[in-house]
Amino acid sequence: MRRLDKRAVWDKVKSYAVITLGCLGYALAFDWFLAPNAFTCGGFTGIAQIINFFLPSLPIGVMIIVLNLPLFLIGFRRYGFSFLFKSLYTMAVSSAMIDILNALITFRPIDPLLACLYGGVLLGAGCGILFREETTTGGSELMSFLLKSRFEHLSVGRICMLIDLAVIISYAAVFHSLINALYGGVALYIATTVMDMLIYGGNAAKVAYIISAKVDEITRQLLDNQIGVTKLSATGAYTNTDRPILLCAVRRREIVGVKRLIKEIDPNAFLIMCDAREVLGEGFGVYKPDGL
């Protein structure tokens, strides 16, 4: 029992250490690349800026907290106290790091294109790390996390991008800063792409279709290498003969080995490799309709 408790404590400590690292990446992206160049990547910060423009008496920081409160309450009802506490910790640490870094270091504007590229990559990496730990900094990230169960056909990054894009367009219309909004859109696209790579990259793979005269031998060798194989019934249109097609999901690190194995057994084998964005099932990912 003690071992289980120690393991649970260690997992918690490791999780919060990773969350803190993600918060640091998020804060660096904002302070180093986005804020000095007056870029916006949308989110509740952008909404708060728009509200503050029309109602100057409402501080931006207070508005960000007010906008986040309903989402945190929904998150608490759906995922429980653990999710709420994690997200509150993430929001507090990321906000504190933004202020601390800004106080310690004076970041100056750099080339806008470089700011887009590196700011987007760092922002996406930070948010991706946080999503993998099932937490967010709030705002559009938390909203996309909650909406994922309703829009299962969309990735977390794409939902986040749609929300932020709407905010960026509104921001450009209100502040008449089309150039900065366009740069922010580029940074946003890069960030969501990197975010999806981190979130779904572990489940990405290749799908192999194999047509060969030595199907049984190839199947045996693949199974010996712990690669699952499915036989599909097919008929050749030209020869009108029945011939099975082998279907298997292959991890990226296994691709070269599978190609070599097939060609060694049958140099004339017909092999089709297709990208599979996400593979769920034994040996791969697990389906989570309410999560990632």
Secondary structure, 3 states (H helix, E strand, C coil): CHHHHHHHHHHHHHHHHHHHHHHHHHHHHHHHHHHHHCCCCCHHHHHHHHHHHHCCCCCHHHHHHHHHHHHHHHHHHHHCHHHHHHHHHHHHHHHHHHHHHHHHCCCCCCCHHHHHHHHHHHHHHHHHHHHHCCCCCCHHHHHHHHHCCCCCCCCHHHHHHHHHHHHHHHHHHHHCCHHHHHHHHHHHHHHHHHHHHHHHHHHCEEEEEEECCCHHHHHHHHHHCCCCCEEECCECCCCCCECCEEEEEECHHHHHHHHHHHHHHCCCCEEEEEEECCCECCCCECCCCCCC
